[in-house]
Amino acid sequence: MKEANSFGTRLAQLRREAGLSQQALADRLSVTRQAVSNWERDQTLPDLEMLRAIAQALGTDLNTLSGSGAPVRRRRYGKKAVVFPAVLVCCVLCAAVGWRLTHRPAETAEVSTPAPHKIQYVTADGVTVTTAADGWEELREALAALPEPEPGPVEPSAQLRDTFVYVASQYELRFVPGFDPETGTFTSWEEVLYWLYKAGISGGGVLTEEQVDAALTRFFGTGLTYEHQTTGHFTRTGEGYVPEGVSSDAGGPYTLDSLVCLEPGVYEAVLREEDGPTITLTLEEGETLLLRAVTRTEA
């Protein structure tokens, strides 16, 4: 169970106090939204260089970010006071600076993909970090890398098939809500909340309105029309949507049945979950990959 005063909890609170969405903070740090989500769910921890960047982006200090409390004022007389958390942070910073001067790491991070859906990079302090890739962005890049196909069936590579399956599992696409791109409306607000909760947007906890807004804009673009409201399984409170009687359990494996190019930059993908529904997605390339239509056929 996630601790009430864990790093992830503090980060999420400081981010909200700064008025930033996960995506907005990710943009400031040049990382993926999934990386921020993983930090806030205590799935991974940022390195020292990234901690500095996070503190700066949130307008706070390392003491507050690390949970060491507010900085203590120095006395103007007598012996120096010893404050263990502050000294520990200082020692870590000094060690990092010394290591950096000795090893002379590259000024910019080196990025590679050692395995499907994993990104590995080296920070300016020479620390190698391996973390999960953000599937949606990864899929956008894979589709953009396809040669200009004529409208019609596309034979996806094994890697592209694997990426589709990864995205379907990561974002629980079997729960994607029905959507009308002409009006920018959803068929059911309950479906919207259920999908985002199942996709882990809130880490299994309260789903904030900020998280909902950021996720919907990311997947469906701007110009959406919806109203925040309580539903049968999600009670709207001052903190956000409190789930009631719903599980965050993941679904089963998916397969990509077919991929069709409808027109340049627009694809129709048919995904099927084992013993589950068949989902037909219409995806449009751009600066981000957007969902333009969703249909679901139950098994």
Secondary structure as a PSIPRED ss2 file (coil, helix, strand):
# PSIPRED VFORMAT (PSIPRED V4.0)

   1 M C   1.000  0.000  0.000
   2 K C   1.000  0.000  0.000
   3 E C   1.000  0.000  0.000
   4 A C   1.000  0.000  0.000
   5 N C   1.000  0.000  0.000
   6 S C   1.000  0.000  0.000
   7 F H   0.000  1.000  0.000
   8 G H   0.000  1.000  0.000
   9 T H   0.000  1.000  0.000
  10 R H   0.000  1.000  0.000
  11 L H   0.000  1.000  0.000
  12 A H   0.000  1.000  0.000
  13 Q H   0.000  1.000  0.000
  14 L H   0.000  1.000  0.000
  15 R H   0.000  1.000  0.000
  16 R H   0.000  1.000  0.000
  17 E H   0.000  1.000  0.000
  18 A C   1.000  0.000  0.000
  19 G C   1.000  0.000  0.000
  20 L C   1.000  0.000  0.000
  21 S C   1.000  0.000  0.000
  22 Q H   0.000  1.000  0.000
  23 Q H   0.000  1.000  0.000
  24 A H   0.000  1.000  0.000
  25 L H   0.000  1.000  0.000
  26 A H   0.000  1.000  0.000
  27 D H   0.000  1.000  0.000
  28 R H   0.000  1.000  0.000
  29 L H   0.000  1.000  0.000
  30 S C   1.000  0.000  0.000
  31 V C   1.000  0.000  0.000
  32 T C   1.000  0.000  0.000
  33 R H   0.000  1.000  0.000
  34 Q H   0.000  1.000  0.000
  35 A H   0.000  1.000  0.000
  36 V H   0.000  1.000  0.000
  37 S H   0.000  1.000  0.000
  38 N H   0.000  1.000  0.000
  39 W H   0.000  1.000  0.000
  40 E H   0.000  1.000  0.000
  41 R C   1.000  0.000  0.000
  42 D C   1.000  0.000  0.000
  43 Q C   1.000  0.000  0.000
  44 T C   1.000  0.000  0.000
  45 L C   1.000  0.000  0.000
  46 P C   1.000  0.000  0.000
  47 D C   1.000  0.000  0.000
  48 L H   0.000  1.000  0.000
  49 E H   0.000  1.000  0.000
  50 M H   0.000  1.000  0.000
  51 L H   0.000  1.000  0.000
  52 R H   0.000  1.000  0.000
  53 A H   0.000  1.000  0.000
  54 I H   0.000  1.000  0.000
  55 A H   0.000  1.000  0.000
  56 Q H   0.000  1.000  0.000
  57 A H   0.000  1.000  0.000
  58 L H   0.000  1.000  0.000
  59 G C   1.000  0.000  0.000
  60 T C   1.000  0.000  0.000
  61 D C   1.000  0.000  0.000
  62 L H   0.000  1.000  0.000
  63 N H   0.000  1.000  0.000
  64 T H   0.000  1.000  0.000
  65 L H   0.000  1.000  0.000
  66 S H   0.000  1.000  0.000
  67 G C   1.000  0.000  0.000
  68 S C   1.000  0.000  0.000
  69 G C   1.000  0.000  0.000
  70 A C   1.000  0.000  0.000
  71 P C   1.000  0.000  0.000
  72 V C   1.000  0.000  0.000
  73 R C   1.000  0.000  0.000
  74 R C   1.000  0.000  0.000
  75 R C   1.000  0.000  0.000
  76 R C   1.000  0.000  0.000
  77 Y C   1.000  0.000  0.000
  78 G C   1.000  0.000  0.000
  79 K C   1.000  0.000  0.000
  80 K C   1.000  0.000  0.000
  81 A C   1.000  0.000  0.000
  82 V C   1.000  0.000  0.000
  83 V C   1.000  0.000  0.000
  84 F H   0.000  1.000  0.000
  85 P H   0.000  1.000  0.000
  86 A H   0.000  1.000  0.000
  87 V H   0.000  1.000  0.000
  88 L H   0.000  1.000  0.000
  89 V H   0.000  1.000  0.000
  90 C H   0.000  1.000  0.000
  91 C H   0.000  1.000  0.000
  92 V H   0.000  1.000  0.000
  93 L H   0.000  1.000  0.000
  94 C H   0.000  1.000  0.000
  95 A H   0.000  1.000  0.000
  96 A H   0.000  1.000  0.000
  97 V H   0.000  1.000  0.000
  98 G H   0.000  1.000  0.000
  99 W H   0.000  1.000  0.000
 100 R H   0.000  1.000  0.000
 101 L H   0.000  1.000  0.000
 102 T H   0.000  1.000  0.000
 103 H H   0.000  1.000  0.000
 104 R C   1.000  0.000  0.000
 105 P C   1.000  0.000  0.000
 106 A C   1.000  0.000  0.000
 107 E C   1.000  0.000  0.000
 108 T C   1.000  0.000  0.000
 109 A C   1.000  0.000  0.000
 110 E E   0.000  0.000  1.000
 111 V E   0.000  0.000  1.000
 112 S E   0.000  0.000  1.000
 113 T E   0.000  0.000  1.000
 114 P E   0.000  0.000  1.000
 115 A E   0.000  0.000  1.000
 116 P C   1.000  0.000  0.000
 117 H C   1.000  0.000  0.000
 118 K E   0.000  0.000  1.000
 119 I E   0.000  0.000  1.000
 120 Q E   0.000  0.000  1.000
 121 Y E   0.000  0.000  1.000
 122 V E   0.000  0.000  1.000
 123 T C   1.000  0.000  0.000
 124 A C   1.000  0.000  0.000
 125 D C   1.000  0.000  0.000
 126 G C   1.000  0.000  0.000
 127 V C   1.000  0.000  0.000
 128 T E   0.000  0.000  1.000
 129 V E   0.000  0.000  1.000
 130 T E   0.000  0.000  1.000
 131 T E   0.000  0.000  1.000
 132 A E   0.000  0.000  1.000
 133 A C   1.000  0.000  0.000
 134 D C   1.000  0.000  0.000
 135 G H   0.000  1.000  0.000
 136 W H   0.000  1.000  0.000
 137 E H   0.000  1.000  0.000
 138 E H   0.000  1.000  0.000
 139 L H   0.000  1.000  0.000
 140 R H   0.000  1.000  0.000
 141 E H   0.000  1.000  0.000
 142 A H   0.000  1.000  0.000
 143 L H   0.000  1.000  0.000
 144 A H   0.000  1.000  0.000
 145 A C   1.000  0.000  0.000
 146 L C   1.000  0.000  0.000
 147 P C   1.000  0.000  0.000
 148 E C   1.000  0.000  0.000
 149 P C   1.000  0.000  0.000
 150 E C   1.000  0.000  0.000
 151 P C   1.000  0.000  0.000
 152 G E   0.000  0.000  1.000
 153 P E   0.000  0.000  1.000
 154 V C   1.000  0.000  0.000
 155 E C   1.000  0.000  0.000
 156 P C   1.000  0.000  0.000
 157 S C   1.000  0.000  0.000
 158 A H   0.000  1.000  0.000
 159 Q H   0.000  1.000  0.000
 160 L H   0.000  1.000  0.000
 161 R H   0.000  1.000  0.000
 162 D H   0.000  1.000  0.000
 163 T H   0.000  1.000  0.000
 164 F H   0.000  1.000  0.000
 165 V H   0.000  1.000  0.000
 166 Y H   0.000  1.000  0.000
 167 V H   0.000  1.000  0.000
 168 A H   0.000  1.000  0.000
 169 S H   0.000  1.000  0.000
 170 Q H   0.000  1.000  0.000
 171 Y C   1.000  0.000  0.000
 172 E C   1.000  0.000  0.000
 173 L H   0.000  1.000  0.000
 174 R H   0.000  1.000  0.000
 175 F H   0.000  1.000  0.000
 176 V C   1.000  0.000  0.000
 177 P C   1.000  0.000  0.000
 178 G C   1.000  0.000  0.000
 179 F E   0.000  0.000  1.000
 180 D E   0.000  0.000  1.000
 181 P C   1.000  0.000  0.000
 182 E C   1.000  0.000  0.000
 183 T C   1.000  0.000  0.000
 184 G C   1.000  0.000  0.000
 185 T E   0.000  0.000  1.000
 186 F E   0.000  0.000  1.000
 187 T C   1.000  0.000  0.000
 188 S C   1.000  0.000  0.000
 189 W H   0.000  1.000  0.000
 190 E H   0.000  1.000  0.000
 191 E H   0.000  1.000  0.000
 192 V H   0.000  1.000  0.000
 193 L H   0.000  1.000  0.000
 194 Y H   0.000  1.000  0.000
 195 W H   0.000  1.000  0.000
 196 L H   0.000  1.000  0.000
 197 Y H   0.000  1.000  0.000
 198 K H   0.000  1.000  0.000
 199 A C   1.000  0.000  0.000
 200 G C   1.000  0.000  0.000
 201 I C   1.000  0.000  0.000
 202 S C   1.000  0.000  0.000
 203 G C   1.000  0.000  0.000
 204 G C   1.000  0.000  0.000
 205 G C   1.000  0.000  0.000
 206 V C   1.000  0.000  0.000
 207 L E   0.000  0.000  1.000
 208 T C   1.000  0.000  0.000
 209 E H   0.000  1.000  0.000
 210 E H   0.000  1.000  0.000
 211 Q H   0.000  1.000  0.000
 212 V H   0.000  1.000  0.000
 213 D H   0.000  1.000  0.000
 214 A H   0.000  1.000  0.000
 215 A H   0.000  1.000  0.000
 216 L H   0.000  1.000  0.000
 217 T H   0.000  1.000  0.000
 218 R H   0.000  1.000  0.000
 219 F H   0.000  1.000  0.000
 220 F H   0.000  1.000  0.000
 221 G C   1.000  0.000  0.000
 222 T C   1.000  0.000  0.000
 223 G C   1.000  0.000  0.000
 224 L C   1.000  0.000  0.000
 225 T C   1.000  0.000  0.000
 226 Y C   1.000  0.000  0.000
 227 E C   1.000  0.000  0.000
 228 H C   1.000  0.000  0.000
 229 Q C   1.000  0.000  0.000
 230 T C   1.000  0.000  0.000
 231 T C   1.000  0.000  0.000
 232 G C   1.000  0.000  0.000
 233 H C   1.000  0.000  0.000
 234 F E   0.000  0.000  1.000
 235 T E   0.000  0.000  1.000
 236 R E   0.000  0.000  1.000
 237 T C   1.000  0.000  0.000
 238 G C   1.000  0.000  0.000
 239 E C   1.000  0.000  0.000
 240 G C   1.000  0.000  0.000
 241 Y E   0.000  0.000  1.000
 242 V E   0.000  0.000  1.000
 243 P E   0.000  0.000  1.000
 244 E C   1.000  0.000  0.000
 245 G C   1.000  0.000  0.000
 246 V C   1.000  0.000  0.000
 247 S C   1.000  0.000  0.000
 248 S C   1.000  0.000  0.000
 249 D C   1.000  0.000  0.000
 250 A C   1.000  0.000  0.000
 251 G C   1.000  0.000  0.000
 252 G C   1.000  0.000  0.000
 253 P C   1.000  0.000  0.000
 254 Y E   0.000  0.000  1.000
 255 T E   0.000  0.000  1.000
 256 L E   0.000  0.000  1.000
 257 D E   0.000  0.000  1.000
 258 S E   0.000  0.000  1.000
 259 L E   0.000  0.000  1.000
 260 V E   0.000  0.000  1.000
 261 C E   0.000  0.000  1.000
 262 L E   0.000  0.000  1.000
 263 E E   0.000  0.000  1.000
 264 P C   1.000  0.000  0.000
 265 G C   1.000  0.000  0.000
 266 V E   0.000  0.000  1.000
 267 Y E   0.000  0.000  1.000
 268 E E   0.000  0.000  1.000
 269 A E   0.000  0.000  1.000
 270 V E   0.000  0.000  1.000
 271 L E   0.000  0.000  1.000
 272 R E   0.000  0.000  1.000
 273 E E   0.000  0.000  1.000
 274 E C   1.000  0.000  0.000
 275 D C   1.000  0.000  0.000
 276 G C   1.000  0.000  0.000
 277 P C   1.000  0.000  0.000
 278 T E   0.000  0.000  1.000
 279 I E   0.000  0.000  1.000
 280 T E   0.000  0.000  1.000
 281 L E   0.000  0.000  1.000
 282 T E   0.000  0.000  1.000
 283 L E   0.000  0.000  1.000
 284 E E   0.000  0.000  1.000
 285 E C   1.000  0.000  0.000
 286 G C   1.000  0.000  0.000
 287 E C   1.000  0.000  0.000
 288 T C   1.000  0.000  0.000
 289 L C   1.000  0.000  0.000
 290 L E   0.000  0.000  1.000
 291 L E   0.000  0.000  1.000
 292 R E   0.000  0.000  1.000
 293 A E   0.000  0.000  1.000
 294 V E   0.000  0.000  1.000
 295 T E   0.000  0.000  1.000
 296 R E   0.000  0.000  1.000
 297 T E   0.000  0.000  1.000
 298 E C   1.000  0.000  0.000
 299 A C   1.000  0.000  0.000
